[in-house]
Every structure is written in structure tokens, then in C-alpha cells.
Amino acid sequence: MRRVLAAALGVLLSGGLLTEETMAHNVHMLDRMAAVALPAPNLDGGVPLEHAFAERRSVREFARGALTLPQVAQLLWAAQGVTHRNGARTAPSAGALYPLELYLVAGEVRDLAPGLYRYVASRHQLEPLAAGDLRRDLCDAALEQECVAEGAVVFVFTAVEPRTTRKYGPRGVRYVHIEVGHAAQNLALQATVLGLGSVTVGAFDDDAVVHLLHLPKGEAPLYLMPVGLR
């Protein structure tokens, strides 16, 4: 596992996205990182759904400050959490094939080291992929949209389209894009309930995001969602 993570950092170094000094520090930090078990989601937030609809707005300027780990856990669960023993999730998926992957670029979260993580929905935990704060690099990849650098965290939705197109053919691509809209809206509404700000970002350099996150072949980024204090 460490070899795979170190290789990911090597790609960032070769692409000019990390310095050699930062690379060495992050490889060292990887040895100290382990899967992060997340707090269980709250199933009764006490805020009417209609209120969340009315209050949801795109927020591109955030107050300074850290999110809590329970807040981050709740947001991850809202977007892609498992809600049934058969594996069903919070967002509908054509054929229950779940082509989406969800990553967390953590910058300011209490009790969570800055770094890149993948959300493992089946275990409700975070898998560490790289140490260090990547928000500024992700901002550069997102055409210098400052909200990406200024959010306490950035959620990154990606898709492995063949999971869906193997069953539905070319039409499956549409289903994947519909699905990410469901998941992103879930996250946006949950952020609203938590009193946080969020915004969806679709303008970015695909190749730069792929290299920064070291996405596997065949996995494409679809959406960035910075979240922070209001």
C-alpha cells in the first residue's frame, strides 16, 4: 500500500505539482496515516427538508475556520453513504451499479490531518492516499477559482463510467451524469442543514485533476465541491 501511495506522490512530483522537499515529507507522513473510522451519521437533524430547500445557496466565500470530523462524516454519508444492508446508498443509481467515487481534499478539519482521502462507503471510513494540503494545487487545476482554495475541504466526485455502460451502453453515460447531480445535491442540502456553505464547481482542467489525485485509468473527475464555514 505504501508503495502505491508513494508512486502517486511521484506522479505529482514529476508533473511539477510538488517540490522534492514536500514529496519527501509526504512519503514520511504516509507511514503514519491509517484508515480513518468516521463518526456514525446523524439520522435526525431536526431541520425540515423544505427549510433546506429554501436556504440552499451557492457560497463562494467562506469564513476562516475548521470543520469538525463529525461534520465531514455527515457530508460524506449524505453524498454516498450506505443506507441499507443490500448496499443501497443515499443517492439513486441506475441499476444500483454505483459508478461514482468520492474523494476528500482535507485542509482544515479538526482531528484529521490535511491530505487526500477516498471515502469507502461500505465501511464509512476514509482511506488516506496522500499527505499534505492540496487545496491550492486543486485551485490551480480549477482555473484559479479561489473558492476551491478557501473552503475548509473540497469534495471531488469522480466516475468509473464502465460500471454503468457495461449494462446500459452509451446511454449509461447520461445516467452517470444524472447520478452525480443527485449526490451533489444531497451534499449541498446537508451542508445547508449543518449551517455550512458549499458550491459546485464544474470548470477545471480534467487532466490536471486526474494527475493531482492520481486517479486510476478509466476514472474521470466530474465535480468539485468546496465546503466551509459561512
C-alpha positions as CSV (number, residue, x, y, z in Angstrom):
1,M,0.0,0.0,0.0
2,R,2.8,2.4,0.9
3,R,4.4,1.7,-2.5
4,V,1.2,2.7,-4.3
5,L,0.8,5.9,-2.3
6,A,4.4,6.8,-2.8
7,A,4.0,6.2,-6.5
8,A,1.1,8.6,-6.6
9,L,3.2,11.3,-5.0
10,G,5.9,10.6,-7.6
11,V,3.5,11.5,-10.3
12,L,2.8,14.8,-8.6
13,L,6.5,15.5,-8.3
14,S,7.2,14.7,-12.0
15,G,4.3,16.9,-13.0
16,G,5.7,19.9,-11.1
17,L,2.8,19.9,-8.6
18,L,5.0,19.0,-5.6
19,T,8.6,20.0,-4.6
20,E,11.1,17.4,-3.7
21,E,11.1,18.6,-0.1
22,T,7.3,18.3,0.1
23,M,7.5,14.9,-1.6
24,A,9.9,13.6,1.0
25,H,7.8,14.9,3.9
26,N,4.6,13.5,2.5
27,V,6.1,10.0,1.9
28,H,7.2,10.1,5.5
29,M,3.8,11.1,6.6
30,L,2.1,8.3,4.7
31,D,3.8,5.8,7.0
32,R,1.9,7.4,9.9
33,M,-1.5,7.6,8.2
34,A,-4.1,4.9,8.6
35,A,-7.7,4.4,7.6
36,V,-10.0,6.8,9.4
37,A,-13.1,5.4,11.0
38,L,-15.8,8.1,10.8
39,P,-18.5,9.0,13.4
40,A,-21.8,7.5,12.6
41,P,-24.2,9.8,10.7
42,N,-26.9,11.6,12.4
43,L,-30.3,10.4,11.1
44,D,-32.4,13.1,12.7
45,G,-31.0,16.6,12.1
46,G,-34.2,18.3,13.2
47,V,-34.3,20.7,10.2
48,P,-37.3,20.3,7.8
49,L,-36.3,19.3,4.3
50,E,-38.3,22.3,2.9
51,H,-36.2,24.6,5.0
52,A,-33.1,23.2,3.5
53,F,-34.5,23.7,0.0
54,A,-35.3,27.3,0.8
55,E,-31.9,28.1,2.3
56,R,-29.6,26.3,-0.1
57,R,-27.4,28.8,-2.0
58,S,-24.1,28.6,-3.8
59,V,-21.4,30.0,-1.4
60,R,-18.1,31.0,-2.9
61,E,-16.6,33.0,0.0
62,F,-16.0,31.2,3.3
63,A,-15.2,32.3,6.8
64,R,-11.9,31.1,8.3
65,G,-12.1,28.1,10.5
66,A,-12.0,24.3,10.6
67,L,-14.8,21.8,10.1
68,T,-15.3,19.1,12.7
69,L,-14.8,15.4,11.8
70,P,-18.5,14.6,12.5
71,Q,-19.5,17.4,10.1
72,V,-17.2,15.9,7.4
73,A,-18.5,12.4,8.1
74,Q,-22.1,13.6,7.8
75,L,-21.4,15.3,4.4
76,L,-19.7,12.2,3.0
77,W,-22.6,10.0,4.2
78,A,-25.2,12.4,2.7
79,A,-23.4,12.2,-0.7
80,Q,-22.6,8.5,-0.9
81,G,-23.4,6.8,2.3
82,V,-24.9,3.3,2.6
83,T,-28.4,3.2,3.9
84,H,-29.4,-0.4,3.6
85,R,-27.8,-3.8,4.2
86,N,-28.1,-4.6,0.5
87,G,-25.7,-1.7,-0.2
88,A,-28.2,0.9,-1.3
89,R,-26.9,4.4,-0.9
90,T,-28.3,7.9,-0.2
91,A,-28.3,8.8,-3.9
92,P,-30.1,6.7,-6.6
93,S,-28.0,4.9,-9.1
94,A,-29.1,3.3,-12.4
95,G,-29.1,-0.5,-11.8
96,A,-27.6,0.1,-8.4
97,L,-24.2,0.0,-10.1
98,Y,-22.7,3.0,-8.3
99,P,-20.1,4.3,-10.7
100,L,-19.2,7.3,-8.5
101,E,-16.2,7.6,-6.3
102,L,-15.9,10.4,-3.7
103,Y,-12.6,11.9,-2.6
104,L,-11.9,14.4,0.2
105,V,-9.2,17.0,-0.1
106,A,-8.9,18.0,3.6
107,G,-7.3,21.2,4.6
108,E,-8.8,22.4,7.9
109,V,-10.6,19.6,9.7
110,R,-10.3,19.1,13.5
111,D,-8.8,15.6,14.3
112,L,-8.0,14.9,10.6
113,A,-4.6,15.5,9.1
114,P,-4.5,17.6,5.9
115,G,-4.4,15.2,2.9
116,L,-6.2,13.4,0.1
117,Y,-8.6,10.7,1.2
118,R,-11.0,8.3,-0.6
119,Y,-14.4,7.7,1.0
120,V,-15.1,4.0,1.4
121,A,-18.9,3.9,1.6
122,S,-19.2,0.3,2.6
123,R,-17.2,0.8,5.7
124,H,-18.0,4.5,6.3
125,Q,-14.3,5.4,6.6
126,L,-11.6,7.4,4.8
127,E,-8.7,5.7,3.0
128,P,-5.6,8.0,3.1
129,L,-4.0,8.5,-0.3
130,A,-1.6,11.4,0.2
131,A,-0.5,13.6,3.0
132,G,-0.4,17.4,2.8
133,D,-2.8,20.2,1.9
134,L,-3.7,20.0,-1.9
135,R,-6.3,22.8,-1.9
136,R,-4.1,25.4,-3.6
137,D,-3.0,22.9,-6.3
138,L,-6.6,21.9,-6.8
139,C,-7.5,25.6,-7.1
140,D,-4.9,26.0,-9.8
141,A,-6.4,23.0,-11.7
142,A,-9.8,24.6,-11.3
143,L,-8.8,27.7,-13.3
144,E,-7.8,29.5,-10.2
145,Q,-11.3,29.7,-8.7
146,E,-10.4,30.8,-5.2
147,C,-13.3,29.1,-3.5
148,V,-11.5,25.8,-4.1
149,A,-8.5,27.0,-2.1
150,E,-10.5,28.8,0.6
151,G,-13.0,26.1,1.5
152,A,-12.0,24.1,4.6
153,V,-12.3,21.0,2.5
154,V,-13.1,20.1,-1.1
155,F,-15.2,17.0,-2.1
156,V,-14.3,15.6,-5.5
157,F,-16.8,13.4,-7.3
158,T,-15.3,11.1,-10.0
159,A,-16.9,8.4,-12.1
160,V,-15.9,5.0,-13.5
161,E,-18.4,5.0,-16.4
162,P,-17.9,1.4,-17.5
163,R,-19.6,0.2,-14.3
164,T,-22.8,1.6,-15.8
165,T,-22.2,1.5,-19.6
166,R,-21.5,-2.3,-19.5
167,K,-25.2,-2.7,-18.8
168,Y,-26.7,0.3,-20.4
169,G,-24.4,1.0,-23.3
170,P,-23.8,4.6,-24.4
171,R,-26.9,5.7,-22.6
172,G,-25.2,4.8,-19.4
173,V,-23.0,7.9,-19.7
174,R,-26.1,10.0,-19.2
175,Y,-27.2,8.0,-16.2
176,V,-23.8,8.6,-14.6
177,H,-24.1,12.4,-15.1
178,I,-27.6,12.3,-13.7
179,E,-26.3,10.4,-10.7
180,V,-23.6,12.9,-9.8
181,G,-26.2,15.6,-9.7
182,H,-28.2,13.6,-7.2
183,A,-25.2,13.1,-5.0
184,A,-24.0,16.7,-5.2
185,Q,-27.5,18.0,-4.3
186,N,-27.5,15.7,-1.3
187,L,-24.2,17.1,-0.2
188,A,-25.3,20.7,-0.8
189,L,-28.5,20.2,1.2
190,Q,-26.7,18.5,4.1
191,A,-24.2,21.4,4.2
192,T,-27.2,23.8,4.4
193,V,-28.6,21.8,7.4
194,L,-25.2,22.0,9.1
195,G,-25.0,25.7,8.6
196,L,-22.1,25.4,6.2
197,G,-21.5,26.9,2.8
198,S,-20.9,24.9,-0.4
199,V,-20.7,25.4,-4.1
200,T,-20.5,23.1,-7.1
201,V,-17.6,23.6,-9.5
202,G,-17.6,22.1,-12.9
203,A,-14.9,24.3,-14.6
204,F,-11.5,22.7,-14.2
205,D,-8.7,21.1,-16.2
206,D,-9.6,17.4,-16.3
207,D,-6.1,16.2,-16.9
208,A,-4.7,18.3,-14.1
209,V,-7.2,16.9,-11.6
210,V,-6.5,13.4,-12.8
211,H,-2.8,13.8,-12.2
212,L,-3.2,15.7,-8.9
213,L,-5.5,13.0,-7.4
214,H,-3.6,10.2,-9.3
215,L,-6.9,8.7,-10.5
216,P,-6.8,5.2,-11.9
217,K,-7.1,4.8,-15.6
218,G,-10.7,5.0,-16.7
219,E,-11.8,7.2,-13.7
220,A,-12.8,10.7,-14.6
221,P,-13.4,13.8,-12.4
222,L,-16.9,15.3,-12.7
223,Y,-17.5,17.8,-9.9
224,L,-15.5,19.7,-7.2
225,M,-17.4,20.9,-4.1
226,P,-15.7,23.2,-1.7
227,V,-17.3,23.4,1.7
228,G,-16.5,25.8,4.5
229,L,-17.9,27.9,7.3
230,R,-20.3,30.7,6.5
